[in-house]
């Protein structure tokens, strides 16, 4: 109404029209309609250019407004261009310690932060702070704003103690300068909560997020967008704690507010759908996750320019679901779409580009294409080395990812090297009970377990478990994973009672965390099957392996390596039950996958050895020997010389040579088996006792 009146009574380029255009633009910006916001800010700017001198402060403010829209649109080079135009005017028009110059430095710092250039961001935020310290009283809210911005950069750099220090400085000022229910105090609590969340101190994070929420309850109307942000923050902590039902509850509360107060294509609504999608993804409900990620993406496509980084995030999330579903071609398609946007929108060493390379690498790893996986994980690492300080937690994650590829390749010494590099960084920069430290211990434990060093593996699994018990709620899925690791160790050590106890604990946690049929149960059922097979309770073993197979067939694509492992396990139980025809059929299903899809060669070796045992029991010794030798060749290449899995093959071959009366060959193999078992297994281990028994049989024949 105001604009219509002014347009009727004033010429088009009258100076008093400019503030009205600015106000309208500001509303469109808040609504997420950035093209409209830009249109009105530019109308205002044209008036200022005609009416004002080239160094007038209002012209600088106009450049800032336009820069702010480009910032929201994710076009950081354009943002920088307009903020720098504003800054040049301020430098000419204002005294060197004027607060507007500080604001200008602050704006430029924010762009560098968004670009992932944290050293530059820090430089400009500190310039802003110096001016404010000179020009303002010590408890001025703008000083708090500066401390807060510096804290955010340190948070992004992974220096959480520094981040806390600056956020707390900021908070002390707000407490003195503002009323106790001021929204900036709530923002301050939120920032501190965010740092504690990154530190893995979830109870502290919740404490600060709830303090912020209480202020909002007193100060704001019930559907204010800040409430939605607050619910989102609390939901995020519950998600990290593995309490997915609570996370969903808070994300949905947030979403209801956004639906009431925002236009249907507002980017914040898209983020809300995205958050709900991440919970469903964590719960293994991939169809629901996909539904919410796609809702989010549709809004972003309408509301944002085609190369906005948030669109890349959207493609990334959809790719992640397809990856979890085992649809690797779809996952790659979406990860590559994400990467193309990031390459255009971000500087070449931005950490988000590294994330993109890493995700593509993980898909290739899941596909069994380890050389490609390594290539992409190493590209990611090179970016992080350039972009981040040397002890940043993201660098540790990068070492971890490379270690994971070597682990899946069966390259355990290399895996250990990279997992230990990750651990060194995490031990330096993270609090002693951070879940990422537990994750590092867990990974190292896995390597020792696969290398056959079970006492070392147990030591690291216990370190991991102690942290998870302190840092996580009792039903967090990571505690179940730890229990599965214990079970794997105990099964190898023939402590079957302890293995079953750990498996039952894992199963009870998973029942509370996941819906029936979730892929997480497949691993638990598989280990139940292995333990019962080792205990010679073959009907129960078969029951659990078949439960595992049913989940694998539902949740992974056709001919997935997981299915091959389970087919081989089912086949092996049929062998020990004397049904050789069924055993061969299942082993052949396993081999059809393993010989035609890239997978861990050690898994293929297990199938060869299982086939060899089946043919040996069928007295087809020549075929059995072919398969034993195939399996042995892989294990000798991939495993340490004293690995218990090598002893298993030597023992099998010794039995074959005994049956074919080649006693010297039988003795050579059984001696190797006994030597390894004596070194690596407990003295009462059934495998060692069985090897000694075969040794005596061969000795008597000689």
N, C-alpha and C positions, 0 to 999 in steps of 0.2 A: 504494500500500500504506500509506504514511504517512498519507494523508488518511483512508482507511477506518478505521484504528485510532483516529485523533483524533476522528472523527465518532462512533464507538461510545462513547468514554470521556469526551467533552467536550460541553457544550451547543453548539448551532448558532452562537451569537454569541460564542464564547470567543475571546479575543484571539490565542491561539497558533494558531488556524486561519487567520488572515489571511495570515501569511507563506507558508503552504503554498499558499493560493489564488494568491498573487502568483507563486510559483515555477511553478505549473502554467500560469498566464496567460503568463508569460515564454516558456515552451516553445511554447505555441500561437502566440505572436507570431513567434518564430523560424521556425516552420513555415509562416508566412504565413496562418494561420487566424485572421483578425482578429476575427471575431464571437465565437469561443470565448475568445480572449484577453480581449476586452472583458467577456464574461460573468464570468470569474473575477476580473479586476481589480475589477469592481463588487461582487462578493461580498466581497472583502477590504475594499473601501472602506466598505461598510455596517457591517461589524464595527468598523472604526476610528471611524466616526462615533458609534457607540453607546458605545464603550469609552474614547475619548480626549477630551481638552479640544479645543474648536474651533480652537485655534492650535497644536496639537501638530505637531512636524516630520514625524512619520510620516503624518499626514493629508496634508500637502503632498506627500510622496513618492508617496502614493496618487493624488493629482490628476495628478502628473507622469506616472505610469504610464499612466493613462487617456488623458491628452493624447498620449503617445507612440504609442498605438494609432491614435488619430484622425489623427495625422500620417502614419503608414504607410498609412492608408486614403485620404489625400488630402483629408480634411475639415479644412481649415486654420482655419476660423472656430471650429469645435469645439475644435480643438487649442489655439488661442489662449485660448479661454475657460478650459480646465482648467489650462494653464500659468500663466495670470494668477491663478487661484484659489490655486494652489500658492505663487506669488510673494507674494501678500498675507500668507499665513501666515508665510512666511520673514521678511518685513519686520518683522512684529510679534514673532516668536519669537527672532530671531537678531540678534547684533550686526552693525553695518553692513558690516563687512569679512569676514563669515563665508564660507568657500568655497562653501557651499550656495546662498547668494545669487548668487554668480558663476555657478554651474551653471544657476540659474533664468534669469538674464539670457541666458545662452548658449542655453537652450532656446527662449526667445521669439525671439531673433535668428534661430535656424534656421527657425522658422515664417515669419518675414518674408522670409527668403531664398527659401524654397519658393514664397512668394506673389509673388515677383519684385519685392518692395519692398526694394531693396538699400540705400537710405539708412537705412531703419529697421533693417534687419538689422545694418548697420555700427554704428549707434548702440548697439544692445543688446550686440553682441559687444565693443565697446570698453568699455562699462560693466563687463562681465564681466572683461575684461582688467585694468582699473584695480584691481578688488578683488584679483584673483589676484597682481598685481604687489606689492601691499601685504602680502598675507597669506601668500604662499608664498615659499620660497627660489628664487633666480634660475634654477635648473635643474630645477624641478619639472615633470613631464610635463603637468600641467593648464595651465601657461603655454604650453607647446608647442601644446596643443590650441586655445587661444585664438588664437595666431598663425596656426595652420592654418585656423581658421574665417574669420578676417579675410582671409587669402589667397584662400580660395574665393570670397568676395564680390567681391574685386577681379578675380578671374578671370572671374566672371559679368558684371562691369561692363565687361569688355574691357580693363582696365588690367593688362596681363600683367606689366609690370616690377614694379609694386607687388605683384602676386600672388606673383611669384617671391621678392621681398624677404621677405615674411611666411612663405612656405613654407620658405625657407632658414633664417630665424630659428628656426622650429619644429624644423627638422631638426637644427640645432646643439645644441639642448637635448636632443633624443632621443639624439643621439650620446653626449652626456656622461652622461645619466641612466640609459640603458638598456643592456642587454647587446647585443652586436653583431648578434645574430640575433633580436632582439625584433620581433614582428609590427608594432608601431607605427612602427618604423623603415622597414619595408617600405611601410606606408601613406604615410609621408612621401615616400619615393621615388616612389610612384605619383602623389601630388599634384603633385610637381615635374614628373614626366613629362607629366601632363595639361596643364600650362601650356605646356610646350614644344610639345606637339602642337597646341594652339590657336594658337601663334605660327608654326606651319608648319615648325618645326625638328624634322623627323621622326627624324633620326638621334639627336638629343639625347633626344627622347621615348623612343625604343627603349632607349637606354642606361640611363635611369632605371627604366623598366618592367622591364628585365632584372635590374637590381640588386635591385629588390623581389622578383622571382621567385626569385633565388638565396637570399635570406633565407628565403622560404617553403619552399624545398627542404630547407633545414637544420632549420627550426624546426617544420614541420608534417607531419602524416601525408599521404600522397600524394593522398587524396581530400577534403582539407579545402576548404570553399567558397572560401576566400581564393585557392586555386590557380585556381579557375574564374574569379574576378575578374581575376587576373593574366593568364591566357590571353586573356580578353576585351579587356583593355587593349592587349596586344601585337597582337591581331587587329585592333583599331580603327586602330592606326597603319598596319599593312600595307594596310588598306582605303583610308585617306587617301592612301597612297603609290601606290595603283592596283595593288598586287600582290594581286589577288583570290584567287589559289590559296592564298597564304600566309595571308591573312586567314581564309579558309574553314577552313584547317587548324587555326588557333588557336581559332577560335570553336567548332569541333567538339570539340576537346579540352576546352574549357570545358564544353560541353554534356554530354559523357559523365560528368563529375564531378557536375554538377547532377542528372542522371538517377539516379545512384547514391545521393546523399546527401539529396535533397529529396523531399517528397511530390509526387505527380504534378500537383497543382494549385498549386504554389508560384509566386508572382509572378516569382521569379528564373529559373525555367524558361521562363516566358513571355518574359522579356527575352532569354533565350538564343536561343529560336526567332526572335525579332525580329531579333537581330544577324545570324543566318545569312541571314534574308530580305533584309536590306539589301545583303549582298554579292551575292546572286543578282540583285537589282534593278540594282545597279551593273554587273553583267556582262551585263545585257540578257536574262537568263533569267527572264522575267516569270512564267511558270507556276510555276516553283520558288519564286520570291519570294512569290507569292500563297499558295502552299501553307504556307510557314513563317509568314507573317504571320497566316494564318487559324488555325494551330495555337496561335500566341501569343495570339490574340484569344479563343479558346475557354477557355483557362486564365484569362485576365483576367476574363472574364464570370462565371466560377464563383468566383474568389477575391476579387474587388474589388466594392465597392458601385457601383451603376449610374452614378454621376456622378464616378467617380475619374478624375483627369487622365490616368492611364496608359491608360485605355480610350480616351480621346480621341486619344492618341498612336497607339494601335492602328488606329483608324478612319482616322487621317491617313495611316499607312503604306500601308494597303490602297488608299486613294484615290490615293496617289502612283503605285502600280503601274498602276492603271487609266489614270491620266493618261499614263504612259509608253507604255502599250499603245494610246493614242489612243481609249480608250473614255471619252469625256468626260462622258457622262451618269452613268455609274457613278462616275467620279472625283468629280463634284460631290456625288452622293448620300452618299459616305463622308466627304468633307471637311465637308459640312454636319452630318452626325451628330457628327463630332468637335467642330465649332464649338458645337453646342448644349450639349454637356457642359462645354466650357470656359467658356461664358457663365454656367453655373450654379455651377461649381466655383471659378472664379478671379475675382479683383478686376478691375474693368473696364479697367484699364490694364496688365494683365499682358502681358509680351512674347510669351507663348504664344498669346494671342488675336490678336496682330498676325501671328504666323506663320500662323494659321488664315485670316485675311483674305487674306494674301498667296497662300496656296495656292489659294484659290478664285479669286483674281484671275488666277493663272497658267493655270488651266483655261480661263477665259473668253478669255484671250489666245491660247491654243492653238486655241480654237474660232473665233478671228477676231472675237470680240465685244469690240473694243478699249475701247469706252466703259465697259462693265461691268468689264473688267480694270483700267482706270485707277481706277475708283471703289473697288474693293476694295484695290488696292495703296496708294492714298492713305489709306484707313482704317487700314491696317496702319501706315503711316508716322506718322500722327497719334498712335497709341498709343505707338510707339517714341519719338517726340519727348518725350512726357510721362514715359515710364517710364525712359528711359536717359540717361546723361550725353551732352553734345552731340557728343563724338567717339567714341562707341561703334561698334565694327565692324559691329554689326547695323544701325545707322542707314545706314552706307555700303551695306550689302546692300539696304536699303530703297530708297535712291536708284537703285541699280543695277536693281532690279526695275521701277521706274517708267520708267527709261531704256529698258529692254528692250521695254516696251509701245510706247513712242514709236517705237523702232527698227522693230518689226514693222509699225507703222502707216505706215512710210515717212516719219515726222517726224524727220528726221535732226538738225536743229539742236536740237530739244528733247531728243532722245536724248543728244546730245553734252553738253548742259548738265547733265543728271542723272548721266551717267557721270563727268563731271569733278568733280561734287560728291562722288560716292563716292570717287573717287581722292584728293581732298584729305584726307578723313578717314583713308583707309588709309595715305597717306604720313606722316601725323602719328603714328598709333598702332601701326603694324605694323613689324616688322623689314624691312630692305630686300630680303630674299629670300623674303618670305612669298608663297605661291601666290595669295592673294587680290589682291595688288598686280599680279601677272601677269595675273590675270583682268580687272582694271580696264584695264590697257594693251591687252589683247586686245579688249575691248569698244569702246574708243575707236578702235582700229585698224579694226574692222569698220565703224564709222560712216564713217571717212574713205574706206575702200574703196568703200562704197556711194555715197558722195558723189562718187566719181571722182577723189579726191586720192590717187593710188596711192603716191607717195613718202612722204606723211605716214602712210599706212596701214602701209607697210613699216617705217617708223621705230618705230611703236608695237608692231607684231608682233615686231620684233627685241628690244625692251625686255622684252616678255612672255616671249619664248623664252629669253633669258639667265637670267631668274629661274627658269623651269621647269627649265632644265638643271641649275641649282645645287640647287634645292629638291626635285626629284622624281627617282625612279629612271628610268633611260633608256627603260623601256617603259611609262611612265604614259600613259593615254589622252589627257591634256591636251596632251602633246607632239605627239600625232598631230593634234589639233585645230589646234594652232599651225601644223603643216606644211600642213594644208589651207588655212589662211588665207594662208600664203605662196604656195601654188599658185594661189589665186584672184587674188592680186595679180599674180603673174607672167603668168598667162593673159591678164589684162586689158592688161598691158604688152607682150604678144606675145613674152615670153621663154619659149618653150614648153619648151626643154630644162630650164630651172630649175624650171618648173612640174611637169614629169614627175618630176624628181628629188625634189621635195618630196612629191609624191603617193606615190611609191614608199616613201619614208621613213614616211609616215603609214600606208600599207597594212601595212608590216612590223610596226610597233608594234601595230596593231589585230589582226593575226594572232596575236600573242603574248598580247594582253590579252583577246580575245573569241572566242566560238565562231562558226563559220561561220554566216552568215545574220543576225548581229546588226545592228540598225538602224544602228549606227555606220558600217558598210560602205557603206550606201546613198549617203551624202554623198561618200565617196571615189570610188565608181564614177561618180557623177554628174560629178565634176570631171574624172576621166579622160576621160569622154565629151566634155566641153566642150573640153578641150585637143585631143583628137584631131580633133574637128570643126573647130576653128580651124586645125589643121594640114592639113585637107582629107583626113584618113585616115578616110573616112566609115564603112567597114565596121567598123573598131575602135571608132569613136564609138558606132555602133549597138549593138555588143556590150556596151559598158559601160553605156549607158543602159538596155538591156533587163535587165542584172543589177540595176541600181538599182531598176527598176520591179518586178522579182520580189520584192525585199525589201520595198518599199513596200506591195505588195499583201498580203504575208503579215503584216506587223507593224503596219499602220495600218488603221483602219476604212474602210469603203466611202466613197468621195467625200471622202477627206482631201486638203487642199490640197497635201501633198507629192506625191500621185499626179498631181495636175493639172500640176505643174511638170514631172514626168518625162514624162507624155504629150506635153506641148508640145515637150520636147527630142527625143523619139523622132520626133514629127511633123516637126520641122525637119530632121532628118537625112534622112528620106524625101524631103523637098522638094529638098534639095541633090543627092540621088541621082536626082531626076527622077520619083519615084513620087508624083504629086500626089494620087492617090486615097487612098493610105495616109496621106499627110501630112494631108489634110483630116480623115480619120477620127480621127486621134490628136488634132489640134487641137480637134476638136469634143468629144471626150471631156474634154479639159482645160477647155474653156469650160463644159461642163455642170456641172462641179464649181465652177469659179471664179465663175460668175454666180449660183449658187444657195447657196453656202456662203460665209460671211464669211472673207475672206483678205486678205493684203496686196494692195492694188490694183495695185501695181507688177508683181506676178506676173501678174495678169490683163492688164496692158498688154503684157507680153512675148508672151503668147498672141495678142493682137490683132495685134501687129506681125508675128509669125510667120505668121499667117493672111493678113495683107496681102501679105507677100512671096510666099506660095504663089499667091494669086490674081493677083498682078502677073506672075509667071512663066507663069501660065496665060493671060495676056493679058485677064483679066477686070478691067479697070482701074477700073471704077466700084465694084465690090465691094471691090477692094484699097484704094481711097481711103477707103471707109467704115471699114475696120478700122484703117488707118494713123491716121486722124483720132481714132478712139477711143483708140488707144494713146498718141498724141501728147498728147491732152488730159490724160490721167492723169499722164504723165511731166512735162509742163510745170507741173502743180500740185504735184507731189511732189518734184521734183529741182531742184538749183541750175541756173541758166540755162546754165552752162558744163559740164554733166555729159556725159561721153562717150556715155551711152545716148540722150541727145537727138540727138546727132550722127548716131547710127545711123538714127533715124527720118527726120531731115532728108535723109539720103543716100538712103534708100529712096524717099521721096517725090520727090526730085529725079529718080531713075531713072524713076519712074512718069510724071512730067510730061514728061521727055525723050521717052519712048515715045509720049506723046499729043501731042507737038509744042507743048506749052505752055512755051516756052523761058524766058520771063521768070520764071515760077513755079519752073521747074527751077533756074535760076540763083540765085534768092533762097534756096532750100533748101540747095543745095550750098555756097553761101558760108557759111551758118550752120554747116554740118557741118565745113567746112575750118577756120573760125575756132576752133571748140571743140577740134578735134583738134590744131591747132597749139599751143594753150595747154595741153592736158591730156595729150597722148600723146607718146612719143618720136618723133623725126623719121623713124625707119625703120619705124614701126609700120604694119603692112599696111592698117589702116583709113585712116590718113592718106594713104597712097600711092594707095589705091583712090578716095578722095574727090577727090584732085587729078586723077586720070585722068578721072573723070566730069566734073569741072569743065572740063577741056580739051575734052571731047566736046561739052559744052553750049555753051562759048564759040565753038567752030567752027561750030555750027549757027546761032548768032546772027550 
